[in-house]
Amino acid sequence: MQRFSNPRIDYFMPFGTTAVENIESIVNEQGYIDCNIFCYDQEPLIRLFNLDTFLVAQTRAKVDNLSWSILLNTESDSEPKEDFLKRFRLIDCYYFHHALAASDWFRGAMLWPQITPITSRQVKNKFITFNRLTSNLRVYRSLLVSELVKYNLLEQGLISYSKSCPLGRHYTYELEQSRLVPDFLASQTIKNLNTIKHELRIDYKDKDIIPNQSFNISCIPECMETFLYIVTETCYWGRKKHLTEKIFKPIVCKMPFILVGPAHNLAYLRSYGFKTFDRWIDESYDSIENDVERMHAIGDTIKKMCSYTNDQLTDMLHEMEEVLTYNFERFFSNEFVSDVYNELVVNFHHACDESQRRNA
């Protein structure tokens, strides 16, 4: 059922940008605009970030004599979204954007010969983790690496970590300036990180900065020799259900994972039909809502998994074959894509109905 005859659709190009100058529009300029759809679905919603962008979207709606716009977003539940909806008179339309993006970006991986059978793998590294951006809200990745230093785990896994963030500054500055990290923890983290005497790189060792690999699954040979994938998601702080393509990389590689993200995001992933690893890994960290305490719990969990020998982890990995294969097949299934798409359709229809009601 067609809700509107002439909507304006605002979106960002290129992918991942959020600035005013990156807004492009689809609109029939010949007719009366009867709905404004603002697509902020590529990046998380962050308070005080790009307020000018949202003000522009609000202004466009007012020019078109619309009191309310539809906000197409990829956060199932979050405090910032609640704030944006009220502040800019927006109607919520959520969908799992990055699930659809990842299904496109990684679709060829289903046939990659580099992804070896689980039962033929032999663990040589206990974990792998990628930490390219470490400034502003992503400063939590420095806290994670500090946990690895604290427990003397650096040599037991593979780590990429930017001491100086490509989009920010050195970890010392970022930690000292962060309002999210308590002073005592910032001081201890800096002390731990200062003991690292070499660059932490898995690949691209010849480059000054770690390149963006969002669209790719890198280091597959290394992953095939590694037990645990430590996923450092885009978001970590506060109440927010938001996952990106990052969570699907270990699923595609048929690897168990620990999710370093906001509380309850493992449960959020399970709501889309995926299984996690509480039979083998303590996943109680996912229910800890205090961000600092959750990070310490994640460090404890990684320490526990690293206490096993490589042979024990190899046996554990083989035991996980059923779950790992299930997640792999779920990700590549038409059913999963249909579930996400149908959720978008239902939510969009509800938002359109609400837009008609409020703008009447």
C-alpha positions in Angstrom: 0.0 0.0 0.0 1.5 3.4 -1.1 1.4 5.8 1.8 2.7 8.9 0.1 2.7 10.3 -3.4 5.7 12.6 -3.1 8.1 12.0 -0.2 11.5 13.7 0.3 14.2 11.2 1.2 17.4 12.6 2.7 20.5 10.3 2.9 24.2 10.5 3.2 26.8 9.9 0.5 29.4 8.5 0.5 28.7 5.7 3.0 29.5 6.4 6.6 29.5 10.2 6.3 27.3 12.3 8.6 28.0 15.9 7.8 25.6 18.4 6.3 27.5 18.7 3.1 27.1 14.9 2.6 23.3 15.0 2.5 21.7 14.1 -0.8 18.0 14.0 -1.5 15.5 12.1 -3.6 12.5 14.3 -4.3 10.1 15.2 -7.1 10.4 19.0 -7.0 7.2 19.4 -9.1 4.8 18.3 -6.4 3.8 19.0 -2.8 6.1 17.1 -0.3 3.8 15.0 1.8 6.5 13.1 3.9 10.1 13.7 4.9 12.3 10.6 5.5 15.7 11.3 7.1 18.0 8.3 6.7 20.5 8.4 9.5 21.0 4.6 9.4 24.7 4.2 8.6 26.1 5.5 11.9 25.1 5.5 15.5 23.2 8.4 17.1 25.3 10.4 19.4 24.2 13.3 21.6 25.8 16.7 20.7 27.3 15.2 17.5 26.3 16.7 14.2 23.5 18.8 15.7 23.7 21.0 12.6 22.9 18.0 10.4 19.7 17.3 12.3 18.8 21.0 12.4 19.1 21.0 8.6 16.8 18.0 8.3 14.3 19.7 10.7 14.4 22.9 8.7 13.7 21.1 5.4 10.7 19.5 6.9 9.4 22.9 8.1 9.9 24.4 4.6 7.8 21.6 3.3 5.1 22.4 5.9 5.7 19.2 7.8 5.8 19.2 11.6 7.3 15.7 11.8 9.8 13.7 9.9 10.5 9.9 9.9 13.9 9.0 11.3 15.2 5.9 9.6 17.8 4.6 12.1 19.7 1.4 13.1 19.3 1.6 16.9 16.7 -0.7 18.4 16.8 1.0 21.7 19.0 3.9 23.0 19.0 6.9 25.2 20.4 9.2 22.4 17.6 8.1 20.1 14.9 9.0 22.6 16.5 12.4 22.9 16.7 13.0 19.2 13.1 11.9 18.6 11.8 14.4 21.1 14.2 17.2 20.3 13.7 17.3 16.5 10.1 16.0 16.3 11.0 12.8 14.6 9.1 9.5 14.2 11.0 6.4 14.9 11.7 3.8 12.2 14.3 1.2 13.3 15.8 -1.5 11.2 19.0 -3.6 11.4 20.9 -1.7 8.7 24.3 -3.3 9.2 22.9 -6.8 8.9 21.8 -6.0 5.4 25.0 -4.2 4.6 27.1 -7.2 5.9 25.1 -9.7 3.9 26.1 -7.7 0.8 29.7 -7.0 1.7 30.5 -10.6 2.8 28.3 -12.6 0.5 31.2 -14.2 -1.3 32.7 -15.5 1.9 30.3 -18.4 1.9 32.5 -20.0 -0.8 35.9 -18.8 0.3 38.4 -21.8 0.5 40.4 -19.8 3.1 37.7 -20.5 5.7 38.8 -24.0 6.6 36.7 -26.7 8.2 36.5 -26.3 12.0 37.6 -29.8 12.9 40.8 -29.4 10.8 41.9 -26.3 12.7 44.7 -26.2 15.2 44.8 -23.3 17.6 48.0 -21.3 17.7 46.7 -18.0 19.0 44.3 -17.6 21.8 42.5 -14.5 20.6 42.5 -11.8 17.8 41.2 -8.3 18.1 41.2 -5.2 15.8 41.3 -1.7 17.3 41.9 0.9 14.6 40.0 3.9 16.0 40.7 4.8 19.6 39.6 8.4 20.1 36.4 10.0 21.5 33.7 7.4 22.2 36.0 4.6 20.9 38.5 5.3 23.7 37.1 2.2 25.4 39.4 0.2 23.1 42.3 1.5 25.0 40.7 0.2 28.2 40.4 -3.2 26.6 44.1 -3.3 25.6 45.0 -2.2 29.1 43.1 -5.2 30.4 45.3 -7.4 28.2 48.4 -5.7 29.5 47.2 -6.0 33.1 46.9 -9.8 32.8 50.1 -10.2 30.7 48.2 -11.5 27.7 49.7 -9.5 24.8 51.9 -12.4 23.7 49.0 -14.9 23.7 47.0 -13.3 21.0 47.0 -11.1 17.9 46.3 -7.4 18.4 45.9 -4.4 16.2 45.8 -1.2 18.2 46.3 2.4 17.3 48.3 4.2 19.9 47.5 7.4 18.0 44.0 7.3 16.5 43.8 8.1 12.8 40.9 10.4 13.6 42.1 11.7 16.9 45.3 11.9 19.0 47.6 9.7 21.2 45.9 7.5 23.8 47.3 9.7 26.6 45.4 12.7 25.4 42.2 10.8 24.6 42.1 9.1 28.0 42.9 12.3 29.9 40.2 14.3 28.0 37.5 11.6 28.1 34.5 12.4 30.3 33.5 8.7 30.1 36.6 7.3 31.7 37.1 8.0 35.5 40.4 9.8 36.3 41.7 6.8 38.3 41.0 4.4 35.5 42.5 6.8 32.9 45.7 7.1 34.9 46.0 3.3 35.4 45.2 2.7 31.7 47.9 5.1 30.6 50.4 3.5 32.9 49.6 0.0 31.5 49.7 1.2 27.9 53.0 2.9 28.4 54.6 -0.5 29.0 54.0 -1.5 25.4 57.2 -0.8 23.6 56.3 -1.8 20.1 53.4 -1.2 17.6 50.6 -3.7 17.9 49.9 -4.8 14.3 48.5 -8.0 12.8 49.0 -6.8 9.2 49.8 -3.6 7.3 53.0 -3.3 9.3 54.5 -1.2 6.5 51.8 1.6 6.8 51.8 4.5 9.3 48.2 4.0 10.2 45.9 1.0 10.1 43.6 1.3 7.1 39.8 1.0 7.3 38.7 -2.6 6.7 34.9 -2.3 7.4 34.0 -3.7 4.0 36.4 -6.6 4.2 37.3 -9.5 6.5 41.0 -9.3 7.0 43.6 -11.7 8.3 41.6 -14.8 7.5 44.7 -17.1 7.6 45.4 -15.8 11.1 41.8 -16.2 12.1 41.9 -19.8 11.1 44.7 -20.4 13.6 43.0 -18.5 16.4 40.4 -19.5 19.0 38.6 -16.4 20.1 37.6 -13.3 18.1 37.3 -10.2 20.4 34.8 -7.9 18.6 35.2 -4.3 19.5 32.0 -2.8 18.3 31.4 0.8 17.1 29.5 1.6 20.3 30.2 0.7 23.9 28.9 3.4 26.3 25.5 3.6 27.9 22.1 2.1 27.0 22.2 1.3 23.3 21.3 -1.7 21.2 23.5 -1.1 18.1 25.5 -3.7 16.2 27.5 -3.3 12.9 29.1 -5.5 10.4 31.9 -6.2 13.0 29.8 -8.8 14.8 29.3 -10.8 11.7 33.1 -11.2 10.9 33.7 -14.0 13.4 30.4 -15.6 12.4 31.6 -15.7 8.8 34.9 -17.1 9.9 33.2 -19.7 12.1 34.8 -18.4 15.3 33.6 -18.0 18.8 33.6 -14.4 20.0 33.4 -12.0 23.0 31.4 -8.9 22.2 32.9 -5.7 23.6 29.9 -3.4 23.2 27.0 -2.0 25.2 25.2 -4.1 27.8 22.6 -6.6 26.5 23.9 -6.6 22.9 24.6 -10.3 23.0 21.0 -10.8 23.9 20.1 -8.4 21.1 22.1 -10.5 18.6 20.4 -13.7 19.8 17.0 -12.0 19.2 17.8 -12.3 15.5 18.3 -16.1 15.7 22.0 -16.4 16.4 23.5 -18.5 19.1 26.3 -17.5 21.5 28.8 -19.5 23.6 27.7 -19.6 27.2 28.3 -23.3 27.4 32.0 -22.6 27.1 32.5 -18.9 27.8 31.2 -16.8 30.7 28.9 -14.4 29.0 27.6 -12.8 32.2 29.5 -9.6 31.2 26.7 -8.8 28.7 24.2 -8.1 31.6 26.5 -5.6 33.4 25.2 -2.1 32.7 28.0 -0.2 34.4 30.5 0.3 31.6 33.6 0.2 33.6 32.6 -2.9 35.5 31.6 -4.6 32.2 35.1 -3.9 30.8 36.7 -5.5 33.9 34.4 -8.5 33.5 35.4 -8.8 29.9 39.0 -8.7 30.9 38.4 -11.5 33.4 36.7 -13.6 30.8 39.5 -13.2 28.3 42.0 -14.1 31.1 40.0 -17.2 31.9 40.0 -18.4 28.2 43.7 -17.7 27.9 44.4 -20.0 30.9 43.6 -23.0 28.7 46.3 -24.5 26.6 46.2 -24.3 22.8 45.3 -28.0 22.7 42.4 -27.5 25.1 41.2 -24.6 23.1 41.4 -26.7 19.9 39.3 -29.3 21.5 36.8 -26.7 22.7 36.6 -25.2 19.2 35.8 -28.6 17.7 33.1 -29.0 20.3 31.5 -25.7 19.1 31.2 -26.9 15.5 27.4 -27.2 15.7 26.9 -23.7 17.0 29.6 -22.2 14.7 28.1 -23.9 11.6 24.5 -22.9 12.6 25.5 -19.2 12.9 27.4 -19.3 9.6 24.3 -20.8 7.8 21.9 -18.5 9.6 23.9 -15.4 8.4 24.0 -16.6 4.8 20.4 -17.8 4.7 17.6 -16.1 2.8 15.5 -16.4 5.9 17.8 -14.1 7.9 17.8 -11.4 5.2 14.0 -11.7 4.9 13.6 -11.4 8.6 15.6 -8.2 8.7 13.9 -6.8 5.6 10.4 -7.6 6.8 11.1 -5.9 10.1 12.0 -2.8 8.1 8.8 -3.0 6.1 6.6 -3.4 9.2 8.3 -0.6 11.1 8.2 1.7 8.1 4.5 1.2 7.5 3.9 2.0 11.2 6.1 5.1 10.9 4.2 6.2 7.7 0.9 5.8 9.4 2.1 7.9 12.4 3.5 10.5 10.0 0.1 10.9 8.3 -1.6 11.2 11.7 0.8 13.8 13.1 1.1 15.9 10.0 -2.6 16.0 9.3 
